[in-house]
Amino acid sequence: MTTLNFGLDRTSVTNMSSIKIRTKQENGLTTVRMLITHPMETGRRRDDLTGRIVPAHFIREVKIEHNRRLVATCELSTAVSKDPYISIRFRGGKTGDRIRVTWADNLGNTDSAEGTIS
């Protein structure tokens, strides 16, 4: 069994996404809110037990697609706290349309989730 760097085994990541998506349609604007479970380590913190530096581990990029069309790309860094919350708004979404969120981190891990505009 392969263990990802933030303590989840690969099977649990495949069966359960690290991304929660909520959408809302109002006055012609679609709001997409995302909560991503990720440690977001800067590489500067020391482990309380060992005193060793905890290696950097952070999300580099988040992509949001609406019906397979890219509507936003967010570039993140070590300045973002653990379990980042991201919210975007765009025009053109309709109830029932598909939203896909994908992230990639500095260690090569990725995850994605899909939702529907409500």
C-alpha positions in Angstrom: 0.0 0.0 0.0 1.4 3.4 -1.0 1.2 6.2 1.5 0.9 9.8 0.3 2.9 12.4 2.1 0.1 13.7 4.2 -0.8 10.4 5.7 -3.6 9.1 3.5 -3.2 5.8 1.7 -3.8 5.8 -2.0 -7.0 3.7 -1.8 -8.6 6.2 0.6 -7.7 9.1 -1.7 -9.2 7.3 -4.7 -12.5 6.5 -2.9 -12.8 9.9 -1.1 -11.8 13.2 -2.6 -9.9 15.9 -0.6 -12.1 18.5 -2.3 -15.6 19.6 -1.1 -17.5 21.7 -3.7 -20.5 23.9 -3.1 -22.2 25.9 -5.9 -24.8 28.6 -6.0 -26.6 30.3 -9.0 -27.8 33.8 -8.4 -28.5 36.9 -10.7 -26.6 35.4 -13.6 -23.5 34.6 -11.5 -22.3 31.2 -10.5 -20.4 31.0 -7.2 -18.2 28.0 -6.7 -16.8 27.4 -3.2 -14.1 24.8 -2.5 -12.6 23.4 0.7 -9.5 21.4 0.0 -8.0 19.1 2.7 -4.2 19.5 2.5 -1.4 20.1 5.1 0.1 23.1 3.2 3.5 22.9 4.9 5.9 25.8 4.3 9.2 23.9 4.8 10.1 26.2 7.7 8.2 24.6 10.6 9.9 22.3 13.1 8.2 19.1 14.2 7.3 19.3 17.9 8.5 15.8 18.7 11.7 15.4 16.6 12.8 19.0 16.2 13.4 18.4 12.5 12.2 20.7 9.8 9.0 19.5 8.2 9.5 19.4 4.4 7.6 21.8 2.2 4.3 20.3 1.0 1.8 22.7 -0.6 -0.7 23.0 -3.4 0.8 24.8 -6.4 -2.2 25.0 -8.7 -6.0 24.7 -8.6 -8.0 24.6 -11.8 -11.8 25.1 -12.0 -13.6 24.0 -15.1 -17.2 24.6 -16.2 -18.5 22.0 -18.7 -14.9 21.2 -19.6 -14.0 24.9 -20.2 -11.3 26.3 -17.9 -12.8 29.3 -16.0 -10.1 29.9 -13.4 -6.5 28.9 -12.5 -5.3 29.7 -9.0 -1.5 29.6 -8.2 -0.9 28.9 -4.6 2.3 28.9 -2.5 3.5 28.3 1.0 1.7 31.5 2.2 -1.7 29.7 2.1 -2.8 28.0 5.3 -3.7 24.4 5.9 -7.0 23.2 4.3 -7.4 26.1 1.9 -10.8 27.6 1.1 -11.3 29.1 -2.4 -14.3 30.9 -3.8 -14.8 32.1 -7.4 -17.6 33.7 -9.3 -18.2 33.5 -13.1 -21.0 34.3 -15.6 -22.6 31.7 -17.9 -23.3 28.8 -15.6 -26.7 27.1 -15.6 -28.4 24.8 -13.1 -27.2 21.2 -13.8 -24.0 22.2 -15.5 -20.8 20.3 -14.4 -18.0 21.9 -12.3 -14.7 20.1 -12.0 -11.9 21.2 -9.6 -8.4 19.8 -9.8 -5.3 20.5 -7.7 -1.6 19.6 -8.0 1.0 20.0 -5.3 4.8 20.4 -5.2 5.3 16.7 -4.5 3.3 15.5 -7.6 0.1 14.6 -5.8 -3.2 15.5 -7.5 -6.8 15.2 -6.8 -10.0 16.3 -8.5 -13.7 16.4 -7.8 -16.9 17.1 -9.8 -20.1 18.8 -8.8 -23.2 20.2 -10.4 -24.4 23.8 -10.3 -27.5 24.0 -8.1 
